[in-house]
Amino acid sequence: MGKSFNILKNKFSDTRKASIQKRVTAALKDMPLAELRQARKFTQQQIAQSLKIKQASVSKMESQTDMYLSTIRKYIEAMGGELEIIAKFPEGSIKVYNFESLETP
């Protein structure tokens, strides 16, 4: 019989646990929309219902490489999130507020 992952994980050294947590945190900071949706435990159908579109449209949206900010914002909001636009420069990062005043229909 197989062992529970939690039992195995508890045997890891603190250094190993910290290394794993660092990789998990990094992976969660950078992922495509489809993976983000899956990580948040949403189906394409659930997103489609929230956006009042067809599931096929969600599938198409997730494979697009270029889309309107308003579309991405609606997708993120359908999962209970909030979209922020951050401009990164060598001297620091700036949050761009221009897009927050856009009304959602």
Biopython code that builds the backbone (N, CA, C, O; Angstrom):
import numpy as np
from Bio.PDB.StructureBuilder import StructureBuilder

atoms = [
    (1, "MET", "N", (0.828, -1.175, 0.000)),
    (1, "MET", "CA", (0.000, 0.000, 0.000)),
    (1, "MET", "C", (0.875, 1.243, 0.000)),
    (1, "MET", "O", (1.894, 1.286, 0.689)),
    (2, "GLY", "N", (0.480, 2.263, -0.777)),
    (2, "GLY", "CA", (1.255, 3.491, -0.877)),
    (2, "GLY", "C", (1.177, 4.331, 0.384)),
    (2, "GLY", "O", (0.252, 4.198, 1.185)),
    (3, "LYS", "N", (2.167, 5.198, 0.544)),
    (3, "LYS", "CA", (2.205, 6.077, 1.704)),
    (3, "LYS", "C", (1.602, 7.429, 1.346)),
    (3, "LYS", "O", (1.680, 7.868, 0.198)),
    (4, "SER", "N", (1.011, 8.076, 2.318)),
    (4, "SER", "CA", (0.478, 9.415, 2.140)),
    (4, "SER", "C", (1.637, 10.373, 1.876)),
    (4, "SER", "O", (2.702, 10.257, 2.482)),
    (5, "PHE", "N", (1.418, 11.321, 0.965)),
    (5, "PHE", "CA", (2.465, 12.296, 0.674)),
    (5, "PHE", "C", (2.798, 13.110, 1.917)),
    (5, "PHE", "O", (3.956, 13.472, 2.125)),
    (6, "ASN", "N", (1.801, 13.404, 2.741)),
    (6, "ASN", "CA", (2.051, 14.183, 3.957)),
    (6, "ASN", "C", (2.998, 13.458, 4.901)),
    (6, "ASN", "O", (3.821, 14.096, 5.558)),
    (7, "ILE", "N", (2.896, 12.139, 4.978)),
    (7, "ILE", "CA", (3.810, 11.360, 5.816)),
    (7, "ILE", "C", (5.233, 11.464, 5.266)),
    (7, "ILE", "O", (6.188, 11.664, 6.017)),
    (8, "LEU", "N", (5.357, 11.325, 3.949)),
    (8, "LEU", "CA", (6.678, 11.441, 3.331)),
    (8, "LEU", "C", (7.235, 12.847, 3.486)),
    (8, "LEU", "O", (8.416, 13.025, 3.785)),
    (9, "LYS", "N", (6.375, 13.849, 3.280)),
    (9, "LYS", "CA", (6.810, 15.244, 3.363)),
    (9, "LYS", "C", (7.321, 15.577, 4.759)),
    (9, "LYS", "O", (8.278, 16.339, 4.902)),
    (10, "ASN", "N", (6.700, 15.021, 5.780)),
    (10, "ASN", "CA", (7.122, 15.297, 7.154)),
    (10, "ASN", "C", (8.520, 14.772, 7.443)),
    (10, "ASN", "O", (9.166, 15.215, 8.393)),
    (11, "LYS", "N", (8.991, 13.832, 6.634)),
    (11, "LYS", "CA", (10.340, 13.283, 6.826)),
    (11, "LYS", "C", (11.417, 14.149, 6.158)),
    (11, "LYS", "O", (12.606, 13.946, 6.402)),
    (12, "PHE", "N", (11.009, 15.122, 5.309)),
    (12, "PHE", "CA", (11.977, 15.989, 4.641)),
    (12, "PHE", "C", (12.675, 16.879, 5.664)),
    (12, "PHE", "O", (12.095, 17.246, 6.686)),
    (13, "SER", "N", (13.910, 17.216, 5.379)),
    (13, "SER", "CA", (14.636, 18.151, 6.231)),
    (13, "SER", "C", (14.018, 19.537, 6.076)),
    (13, "SER", "O", (13.322, 19.807, 5.098)),
    (14, "ASP", "N", (14.275, 20.411, 7.042)),
    (14, "ASP", "CA", (13.754, 21.781, 6.969)),
    (14, "ASP", "C", (14.286, 22.499, 5.735)),
    (14, "ASP", "O", (13.576, 23.296, 5.122)),
    (15, "THR", "N", (15.536, 22.218, 5.370)),
    (15, "THR", "CA", (16.133, 22.824, 4.179)),
    (15, "THR", "C", (15.386, 22.386, 2.924)),
    (15, "THR", "O", (15.093, 23.200, 2.049)),
    (16, "ARG", "N", (15.084, 21.105, 2.847)),
    (16, "ARG", "CA", (14.346, 20.557, 1.696)),
    (16, "ARG", "C", (12.940, 21.147, 1.628)),
    (16, "ARG", "O", (12.476, 21.517, 0.550)),
    (17, "LYS", "N", (12.253, 21.239, 2.780)),
    (17, "LYS", "CA", (10.913, 21.818, 2.820)),
    (17, "LYS", "C", (10.939, 23.271, 2.354)),
    (17, "LYS", "O", (10.055, 23.699, 1.612)),
    (18, "ALA", "N", (11.940, 24.028, 2.783)),
    (18, "ALA", "CA", (12.057, 25.431, 2.381)),
    (18, "ALA", "C", (12.303, 25.543, 0.883)),
    (18, "ALA", "O", (11.753, 26.427, 0.225)),
    (19, "SER", "N", (13.122, 24.656, 0.347)),
    (19, "SER", "CA", (13.410, 24.648, -1.089)),
    (19, "SER", "C", (12.152, 24.345, -1.907)),
    (19, "SER", "O", (11.893, 24.985, -2.926)),
    (20, "ILE", "N", (11.384, 23.372, -1.453)),
    (20, "ILE", "CA", (10.135, 23.006, -2.134)),
    (20, "ILE", "C", (9.156, 24.175, -2.079)),
    (20, "ILE", "O", (8.533, 24.507, -3.087)),
    (21, "GLN", "N", (9.016, 24.798, -0.921)),
    (21, "GLN", "CA", (8.081, 25.917, -0.774)),
    (21, "GLN", "C", (8.489, 27.079, -1.675)),
    (21, "GLN", "O", (7.632, 27.754, -2.244)),
    (22, "LYS", "N", (9.786, 27.312, -1.805)),
    (22, "LYS", "CA", (10.278, 28.392, -2.659)),
    (22, "LYS", "C", (9.914, 28.126, -4.122)),
    (22, "LYS", "O", (9.508, 29.045, -4.834)),
    (23, "ARG", "N", (10.056, 26.877, -4.573)),
    (23, "ARG", "CA", (9.699, 26.520, -5.956)),
    (23, "ARG", "C", (8.200, 26.613, -6.189)),
    (23, "ARG", "O", (7.768, 27.061, -7.251)),
    (24, "VAL", "N", (7.400, 26.198, -5.213)),
    (24, "VAL", "CA", (5.942, 26.280, -5.335)),
    (24, "VAL", "C", (5.515, 27.740, -5.428)),
    (24, "VAL", "O", (4.702, 28.097, -6.281)),
    (25, "THR", "N", (6.054, 28.577, -4.564)),
    (25, "THR", "CA", (5.720, 29.999, -4.572)),
    (25, "THR", "C", (6.096, 30.632, -5.897)),
    (25, "THR", "O", (5.321, 31.418, -6.442)),
    (26, "ALA", "N", (7.265, 30.311, -6.428)),
    (26, "ALA", "CA", (7.702, 30.858, -7.719)),
    (26, "ALA", "C", (6.784, 30.391, -8.845)),
    (26, "ALA", "O", (6.429, 31.180, -9.721)),
    (27, "ALA", "N", (6.401, 29.127, -8.827)),
    (27, "ALA", "CA", (5.533, 28.588, -9.875)),
    (27, "ALA", "C", (4.162, 29.251, -9.847)),
    (27, "ALA", "O", (3.562, 29.475, -10.899)),
    (28, "LEU", "N", (3.661, 29.565, -8.662)),
    (28, "LEU", "CA", (2.344, 30.191, -8.542)),
    (28, "LEU", "C", (2.349, 31.653, -8.970)),
    (28, "LEU", "O", (1.288, 32.228, -9.215)),
    (29, "LYS", "N", (3.517, 32.255, -9.062)),
    (29, "LYS", "CA", (3.612, 33.659, -9.467)),
    (29, "LYS", "C", (3.622, 33.826, -10.980)),
    (29, "LYS", "O", (3.493, 34.948, -11.469)),
    (30, "ASP", "N", (3.769, 32.756, -11.724)),
    (30, "ASP", "CA", (3.913, 32.868, -13.163)),
    (30, "ASP", "C", (3.248, 31.670, -13.824)),
    (30, "ASP", "O", (3.842, 30.594, -13.901)),
    (31, "MET", "N", (2.007, 31.849, -14.307)),
    (31, "MET", "CA", (1.333, 30.732, -14.958)),
    (31, "MET", "C", (0.315, 31.237, -15.970)),
    (31, "MET", "O", (-0.238, 32.326, -15.815)),
    (32, "PRO", "N", (0.071, 30.446, -16.999)),
    (32, "PRO", "CA", (-0.939, 30.798, -17.996)),
    (32, "PRO", "C", (-2.343, 30.777, -17.384)),
    (32, "PRO", "O", (-2.561, 30.175, -16.332)),
    (33, "LEU", "N", (-3.288, 31.439, -18.053)),
    (33, "LEU", "CA", (-4.657, 31.515, -17.544)),
    (33, "LEU", "C", (-5.264, 30.147, -17.249)),
    (33, "LEU", "O", (-5.896, 29.964, -16.208)),
    (34, "ALA", "N", (-5.081, 29.189, -18.148)),
    (34, "ALA", "CA", (-5.671, 27.857, -17.955)),
    (34, "ALA", "C", (-5.126, 27.203, -16.687)),
    (34, "ALA", "O", (-5.886, 26.598, -15.931)),
    (35, "GLU", "N", (-3.833, 27.314, -16.448)),
    (35, "GLU", "CA", (-3.245, 26.727, -15.243)),
    (35, "GLU", "C", (-3.704, 27.463, -13.998)),
    (35, "GLU", "O", (-3.918, 26.852, -12.951)),
    (36, "LEU", "N", (-3.857, 28.782, -14.111)),
    (36, "LEU", "CA", (-4.359, 29.570, -12.994)),
    (36, "LEU", "C", (-5.779, 29.119, -12.647)),
    (36, "LEU", "O", (-6.113, 28.936, -11.477)),
    (37, "ARG", "N", (-6.599, 28.944, -13.665)),
    (37, "ARG", "CA", (-7.973, 28.487, -13.455)),
    (37, "ARG", "C", (-7.977, 27.128, -12.758)),
    (37, "ARG", "O", (-8.727, 26.917, -11.804)),
    (38, "GLN", "N", (-7.145, 26.216, -13.231)),
    (38, "GLN", "CA", (-7.082, 24.877, -12.642)),
    (38, "GLN", "C", (-6.567, 24.922, -11.205)),
    (38, "GLN", "O", (-7.069, 24.205, -10.340)),
    (39, "ALA", "N", (-5.573, 25.760, -10.955)),
    (39, "ALA", "CA", (-5.028, 25.888, -9.602)),
    (39, "ALA", "C", (-6.069, 26.447, -8.645)),
    (39, "ALA", "O", (-6.060, 26.123, -7.458)),
    (40, "ARG", "N", (-6.962, 27.282, -9.155)),
    (40, "ARG", "CA", (-8.028, 27.859, -8.340)),
    (40, "ARG", "C", (-9.254, 26.952, -8.276)),
    (40, "ARG", "O", (-10.267, 27.297, -7.668)),
    (41, "LYS", "N", (-9.143, 25.765, -8.924)),
    (41, "LYS", "CA", (-10.191, 24.737, -8.918)),
    (41, "LYS", "C", (-11.499, 25.195, -9.569)),
    (41, "LYS", "O", (-12.590, 24.942, -9.057)),
    (42, "PHE", "N", (-11.357, 25.875, -10.712)),
    (42, "PHE", "CA", (-12.493, 26.272, -11.528)),
    (42, "PHE", "C", (-12.459, 25.481, -12.828)),
    (42, "PHE", "O", (-11.388, 25.148, -13.334)),
    (43, "THR", "N", (-13.638, 25.182, -13.364)),
    (43, "THR", "CA", (-13.735, 24.554, -14.682)),
    (43, "THR", "C", (-13.981, 25.645, -15.717)),
    (43, "THR", "O", (-14.389, 26.757, -15.382)),
    (44, "GLN", "N", (-13.731, 25.313, -16.966)),
    (44, "GLN", "CA", (-14.049, 26.252, -18.041)),
    (44, "GLN", "C", (-15.539, 26.559, -18.037)),
    (44, "GLN", "O", (-15.939, 27.692, -18.306)),
    (45, "GLN", "N", (-16.357, 25.569, -17.738)),
    (45, "GLN", "CA", (-17.807, 25.764, -17.718)),
    (45, "GLN", "C", (-18.209, 26.770, -16.638)),
    (45, "GLN", "O", (-19.091, 27.599, -16.865)),
    (46, "GLN", "N", (-17.579, 26.705, -15.477)),
    (46, "GLN", "CA", (-17.895, 27.644, -14.400)),
    (46, "GLN", "C", (-17.525, 29.072, -14.798)),
    (46, "GLN", "O", (-18.279, 30.010, -14.539)),
    (47, "ILE", "N", (-16.365, 29.229, -15.426)),
    (47, "ILE", "CA", (-15.938, 30.557, -15.887)),
    (47, "ILE", "C", (-16.911, 31.053, -16.942)),
    (47, "ILE", "O", (-17.327, 32.211, -16.911)),
    (48, "ALA", "N", (-17.276, 30.183, -17.878)),
    (48, "ALA", "CA", (-18.206, 30.546, -18.953)),
    (48, "ALA", "C", (-19.538, 31.018, -18.372)),
    (48, "ALA", "O", (-20.082, 32.029, -18.817)),
    (49, "GLN", "N", (-20.065, 30.301, -17.387)),
    (49, "GLN", "CA", (-21.341, 30.691, -16.780)),
    (49, "GLN", "C", (-21.234, 32.057, -16.113)),
    (49, "GLN", "O", (-22.143, 32.879, -16.222)),
    (50, "SER", "N", (-20.128, 32.296, -15.427)),
    (50, "SER", "CA", (-19.930, 33.573, -14.761)),
    (50, "SER", "C", (-19.829, 34.720, -15.763)),
    (50, "SER", "O", (-20.336, 35.814, -15.516)),
    (51, "LEU", "N", (-19.170, 34.466, -16.897)),
    (51, "LEU", "CA", (-18.981, 35.491, -17.927)),
    (51, "LEU", "C", (-20.146, 35.553, -18.908)),
    (51, "LEU", "O", (-20.192, 36.428, -19.773)),
    (52, "LYS", "N", (-21.091, 34.617, -18.770)),
    (52, "LYS", "CA", (-22.246, 34.519, -19.671)),
    (52, "LYS", "C", (-21.809, 34.329, -21.131)),
    (52, "LYS", "O", (-22.300, 34.984, -22.050)),
    (53, "ILE", "N", (-20.863, 33.401, -21.292)),
    (53, "ILE", "CA", (-20.382, 33.014, -22.614)),
    (53, "ILE", "C", (-20.352, 31.491, -22.684)),
    (53, "ILE", "O", (-20.641, 30.815, -21.696)),
    (54, "LYS", "N", (-20.006, 30.956, -23.841)),
    (54, "LYS", "CA", (-19.934, 29.507, -24.007)),
    (54, "LYS", "C", (-18.584, 28.984, -23.521)),
    (54, "LYS", "O", (-17.586, 29.705, -23.510)),
    (55, "GLN", "N", (-18.578, 27.706, -23.118)),
    (55, "GLN", "CA", (-17.340, 27.066, -22.655)),
    (55, "GLN", "C", (-16.274, 27.111, -23.740)),
    (55, "GLN", "O", (-15.096, 27.292, -23.433)),
    (56, "ALA", "N", (-16.660, 26.952, -24.997)),
    (56, "ALA", "CA", (-15.695, 26.991, -26.106)),
    (56, "ALA", "C", (-15.004, 28.353, -26.191)),
    (56, "ALA", "O", (-13.838, 28.442, -26.576)),
    (57, "SER", "N", (-15.725, 29.404, -25.831)),
    (57, "SER", "CA", (-15.131, 30.744, -25.838)),
    (57, "SER", "C", (-14.068, 30.886, -24.748)),
    (57, "SER", "O", (-13.061, 31.567, -24.938)),
    (58, "VAL", "N", (-14.302, 30.241, -23.613)),
    (58, "VAL", "CA", (-13.301, 30.252, -22.538)),
    (58, "VAL", "C", (-12.055, 29.512, -23.000)),
    (58, "VAL", "O", (-10.935, 29.967, -22.768)),
    (59, "SER", "N", (-12.249, 28.371, -23.653)),
    (59, "SER", "CA", (-11.125, 27.600, -24.174)),
    (59, "SER", "C", (-10.306, 28.435, -25.167)),
    (59, "SER", "O", (-9.076, 28.445, -25.122)),
    (60, "LYS", "N", (-10.996, 29.118, -26.042)),
    (60, "LYS", "CA", (-10.319, 29.973, -27.029)),
    (60, "LYS", "C", (-9.573, 31.110, -26.329)),
    (60, "LYS", "O", (-8.441, 31.435, -26.688)),
    (61, "MET", "N", (-10.212, 31.704, -25.337)),
    (61, "MET", "CA", (-9.617, 32.802, -24.587)),
    (61, "MET", "C", (-8.306, 32.364, -23.931)),
    (61, "MET", "O", (-7.319, 33.099, -23.940)),
    (62, "GLU", "N", (-8.313, 31.161, -23.364)),
    (62, "GLU", "CA", (-7.128, 30.669, -22.653)),
    (62, "GLU", "C", (-5.958, 30.405, -23.587)),
    (62, "GLU", "O", (-4.811, 30.371, -23.141)),
    (63, "SER", "N", (-6.225, 30.217, -24.867)),
    (63, "SER", "CA", (-5.130, 29.935, -25.801)),
    (63, "SER", "C", (-4.674, 31.182, -26.559)),
    (63, "SER", "O", (-3.708, 31.126, -27.320)),
    (64, "GLN", "N", (-5.363, 32.301, -26.354)),
    (64, "GLN", "CA", (-4.977, 33.540, -27.027)),
    (64, "GLN", "C", (-3.685, 34.087, -26.443)),
    (64, "GLN", "O", (-3.414, 33.952, -25.250)),
    (65, "THR", "N", (-2.893, 34.710, -27.311)),
    (65, "THR", "CA", (-1.664, 35.349, -26.842)),
    (65, "THR", "C", (-1.825, 36.860, -26.758)),
    (65, "THR", "O", (-0.936, 37.554, -26.263)),
    (66, "ASP", "N", (-2.952, 37.374, -27.237)),
    (66, "ASP", "CA", (-3.196, 38.812, -27.231)),
    (66, "ASP", "C", (-4.685, 39.030, -26.983)),
    (66, "ASP", "O", (-5.519, 38.513, -27.725)),
    (67, "MET", "N", (-5.026, 39.800, -25.936)),
    (67, "MET", "CA", (-6.434, 40.094, -25.677)),
    (67, "MET", "C", (-6.557, 41.418, -24.938)),
    (67, "MET", "O", (-5.575, 41.939, -24.409)),
    (68, "TYR", "N", (-7.759, 41.950, -24.909)),
    (68, "TYR", "CA", (-8.021, 43.206, -24.219)),
    (68, "TYR", "C", (-7.827, 43.037, -22.712)),
    (68, "TYR", "O", (-8.084, 41.969, -22.156)),
    (69, "LEU", "N", (-7.372, 44.102, -22.066)),
    (69, "LEU", "CA", (-7.236, 44.083, -20.609)),
    (69, "LEU", "C", (-8.591, 43.843, -19.949)),
    (69, "LEU", "O", (-8.676, 43.165, -18.925)),
    (70, "SER", "N", (-9.639, 44.395, -20.531)),
    (70, "SER", "CA", (-10.972, 44.212, -19.940)),
    (70, "SER", "C", (-11.379, 42.737, -19.955)),
    (70, "SER", "O", (-12.073, 42.279, -19.047)),
    (71, "THR", "N", (-10.958, 41.999, -20.969)),
    (71, "THR", "CA", (-11.270, 40.567, -21.052)),
    (71, "THR", "C", (-10.523, 39.805, -19.972)),
    (71, "THR", "O", (-11.101, 38.954, -19.297)),
    (72, "ILE", "N", (-9.245, 40.106, -19.807)),
    (72, "ILE", "CA", (-8.451, 39.450, -18.765)),
    (72, "ILE", "C", (-9.020, 39.794, -17.390)),
    (72, "ILE", "O", (-9.121, 38.930, -16.519)),
    (73, "ARG", "N", (-9.391, 41.061, -17.200)),
    (73, "ARG", "CA", (-9.955, 41.497, -15.920)),
    (73, "ARG", "C", (-11.224, 40.714, -15.599)),
    (73, "ARG", "O", (-11.381, 40.235, -14.476)),
    (74, "LYS", "N", (-12.128, 40.576, -16.561)),
    (74, "LYS", "CA", (-13.370, 39.827, -16.341)),
    (74, "LYS", "C", (-13.075, 38.368, -16.009)),
    (74, "LYS", "O", (-13.719, 37.793, -15.131)),
    (75, "TYR", "N", (-12.115, 37.765, -16.696)),
    (75, "TYR", "CA", (-11.730, 36.367, -16.462)),
    (75, "TYR", "C", (-11.235, 36.200, -15.019)),
    (75, "TYR", "O", (-11.653, 35.279, -14.317)),
    (76, "ILE", "N", (-10.353, 37.088, -14.591)),
    (76, "ILE", "CA", (-9.796, 37.038, -13.236)),
    (76, "ILE", "C", (-10.898, 37.260, -12.196)),
    (76, "ILE", "O", (-10.947, 36.570, -11.177)),
    (77, "GLU", "N", (-11.775, 38.222, -12.459)),
    (77, "GLU", "CA", (-12.872, 38.503, -11.532)),
    (77, "GLU", "C", (-13.840, 37.327, -11.431)),
    (77, "GLU", "O", (-14.443, 37.119, -10.378)),
    (78, "ALA", "N", (-13.997, 36.555, -12.507)),
    (78, "ALA", "CA", (-14.875, 35.378, -12.486)),
    (78, "ALA", "C", (-14.369, 34.334, -11.496)),
    (78, "ALA", "O", (-15.139, 33.490, -11.035)),
    (79, "MET", "N", (-13.078, 34.386, -11.167)),
    (79, "MET", "CA", (-12.501, 33.468, -10.183)),
    (79, "MET", "C", (-12.392, 34.113, -8.804)),
    (79, "MET", "O", (-11.833, 33.525, -7.879)),
    (80, "GLY", "N", (-12.930, 35.328, -8.674)),
    (80, "GLY", "CA", (-12.897, 36.009, -7.385)),
    (80, "GLY", "C", (-11.660, 36.847, -7.167)),
    (80, "GLY", "O", (-11.401, 37.302, -6.053)),
    (81, "GLY", "N", (-10.887, 37.058, -8.234)),
    (81, "GLY", "CA", (-9.650, 37.826, -8.113)),
    (81, "GLY", "C", (-9.802, 39.258, -8.575)),
    (81, "GLY", "O", (-10.893, 39.703, -8.930)),
    (82, "GLU", "N", (-8.696, 39.968, -8.564)),
    (82, "GLU", "CA", (-8.641, 41.358, -8.991)),
    (82, "GLU", "C", (-7.371, 41.534, -9.818)),
    (82, "GLU", "O", (-6.290, 41.128, -9.391)),
    (83, "LEU", "N", (-7.495, 42.131, -10.984)),
    (83, "LEU", "CA", (-6.348, 42.337, -11.864)),
    (83, "LEU", "C", (-5.641, 43.631, -11.507)),
    (83, "LEU", "O", (-6.278, 44.674, -11.359)),
    (84, "GLU", "N", (-4.330, 43.564, -11.368)),
    (84, "GLU", "CA", (-3.497, 44.750, -11.162)),
    (84, "GLU", "C", (-2.476, 44.813, -12.283)),
    (84, "GLU", "O", (-1.946, 43.789, -12.715)),
    (85, "ILE", "N", (-2.205, 46.025, -12.750)),
    (85, "ILE", "CA", (-1.195, 46.227, -13.788)),
    (85, "ILE", "C", (0.018, 46.866, -13.116)),
    (85, "ILE", "O", (-0.081, 47.946, -12.534)),
    (86, "ILE", "N", (1.153, 46.193, -13.201)),
    (86, "ILE", "CA", (2.389, 46.664, -12.586)),
    (86, "ILE", "C", (3.428, 46.894, -13.683)),
    (86, "ILE", "O", (3.726, 45.989, -14.463)),
    (87, "ALA", "N", (3.976, 48.110, -13.738)),
    (87, "ALA", "CA", (5.063, 48.418, -14.665)),
    (87, "ALA", "C", (6.380, 48.271, -13.905)),
    (87, "ALA", "O", (6.576, 48.897, -12.863)),
    (88, "LYS", "N", (7.282, 47.440, -14.434)),
    (88, "LYS", "CA", (8.556, 47.196, -13.757)),
    (88, "LYS", "C", (9.676, 47.921, -14.491)),
    (88, "LYS", "O", (9.829, 47.795, -15.706)),
    (89, "PHE", "N", (10.449, 48.677, -13.733)),
    (89, "PHE", "CA", (11.589, 49.424, -14.249)),
    (89, "PHE", "C", (12.816, 49.056, -13.420)),
    (89, "PHE", "O", (12.672, 48.529, -12.316)),
    (90, "PRO", "N", (14.023, 49.324, -13.928)),
    (90, "PRO", "CA", (15.228, 48.988, -13.147)),
    (90, "PRO", "C", (15.220, 49.615, -11.748)),
    (90, "PRO", "O", (15.737, 49.031, -10.795)),
    (91, "GLU", "N", (14.632, 50.803, -11.636)),
    (91, "GLU", "CA", (14.645, 51.478, -10.330)),
    (91, "GLU", "C", (13.449, 51.146, -9.441)),
    (91, "GLU", "O", (13.365, 51.621, -8.308)),
    (92, "GLY", "N", (12.535, 50.339, -9.946)),
    (92, "GLY", "CA", (11.407, 49.930, -9.119)),
    (92, "GLY", "C", (10.144, 49.653, -9.917)),
    (92, "GLY", "O", (10.116, 49.822, -11.136)),
    (93, "SER", "N", (9.103, 49.227, -9.219)),
    (93, "SER", "CA", (7.827, 48.884, -9.845)),
    (93, "SER", "C", (6.777, 49.939, -9.509)),
    (93, "SER", "O", (6.770, 50.511, -8.419)),
    (94, "ILE", "N", (5.887, 50.183, -10.479)),
    (94, "ILE", "CA", (4.816, 51.162, -10.321)),
    (94, "ILE", "C", (3.499, 50.503, -10.677)),
    (94, "ILE", "O", (3.385, 49.878, -11.731)),
    (95, "LYS", "N", (2.494, 50.633, -9.803)),
    (95, "LYS", "CA", (1.159, 50.129, -10.107)),
    (95, "LYS", "C", (0.463, 51.155, -10.990)),
    (95, "LYS", "O", (0.421, 52.337, -10.650)),
    (96, "VAL", "N", (-0.082, 50.717, -12.117)),
    (96, "VAL", "CA", (-0.772, 51.596, -13.055)),
    (96, "VAL", "C", (-2.261, 51.567, -12.709)),
    (96, "VAL", "O", (-2.875, 50.500, -12.693)),
    (97, "TYR", "N", (-2.836, 52.729, -12.435)),
    (97, "TYR", "CA", (-4.220, 52.813, -11.976)),
    (97, "TYR", "C", (-5.226, 53.130, -13.078)),
    (97, "TYR", "O", (-6.429, 53.016, -12.844)),
    (98, "ASN", "N", (-4.787, 53.520, -14.257)),
    (98, "ASN", "CA", (-5.701, 53.943, -15.329)),
    (98, "ASN", "C", (-6.813, 52.945, -15.621)),
    (98, "ASN", "O", (-7.916, 53.347, -15.992)),
    (99, "PHE", "N", (-6.550, 51.677, -15.464)),
    (99, "PHE", "CA", (-7.482, 50.651, -15.889)),
    (99, "PHE", "C", (-8.495, 50.278, -14.815)),
    (99, "PHE", "O", (-9.450, 49.553, -15.094)),
    (100, "GLU", "N", (-8.301, 50.758, -13.603)),
    (100, "GLU", "CA", (-9.191, 50.389, -12.511)),
    (100, "GLU", "C", (-10.536, 51.102, -12.601)),
    (100, "GLU", "O", (-11.524, 50.631, -12.038)),
    (101, "SER", "N", (-10.584, 52.236, -13.305)),
    (101, "SER", "CA", (-11.843, 52.981, -13.379)),
    (101, "SER", "C", (-12.767, 52.457, -14.465)),
    (101, "SER", "O", (-13.887, 52.946, -14.608)),
    (102, "LEU", "N", (-12.321, 51.471, -15.233)),
    (102, "LEU", "CA", (-13.166, 50.902, -16.279)),
    (102, "LEU", "C", (-14.351, 50.192, -15.645)),
    (102, "LEU", "O", (-14.189, 49.402, -14.715)),
    (103, "GLU", "N", (-15.513, 50.471, -16.142)),
    (103, "GLU", "CA", (-16.735, 49.836, -15.637)),
    (103, "GLU", "C", (-16.895, 48.467, -16.230)),
    (103, "GLU", "O", (-16.604, 48.268, -17.409)),
    (104, "THR", "N", (-17.358, 47.502, -15.432)),
    (104, "THR", "CA", (-17.708, 46.205, -15.982)),
    (104, "THR", "C", (-19.184, 46.221, -16.317)),
    (104, "THR", "O", (-19.999, 46.645, -15.497)),
    (105, "PRO", "N", (-19.543, 45.766, -17.512)),
    (105, "PRO", "CA", (-20.948, 45.810, -17.898)),
    (105, "PRO", "C", (-21.802, 44.869, -17.065)),
    (105, "PRO", "O", (-23.013, 44.790, -17.269)),
]
sb = StructureBuilder()
sb.init_structure("model")
sb.init_model(0)
sb.init_chain("A")
sb.init_seg("    ")
for serial, (resi, resn, name, xyz) in enumerate(atoms, 1):
    if name == "N":
        sb.init_residue(resn, " ", resi, " ")
    sb.init_atom(name, np.array(xyz, "f"), 0.0, 1.0, " ", f" {name:<3s}", serial, name[0])
structure = sb.get_structure()
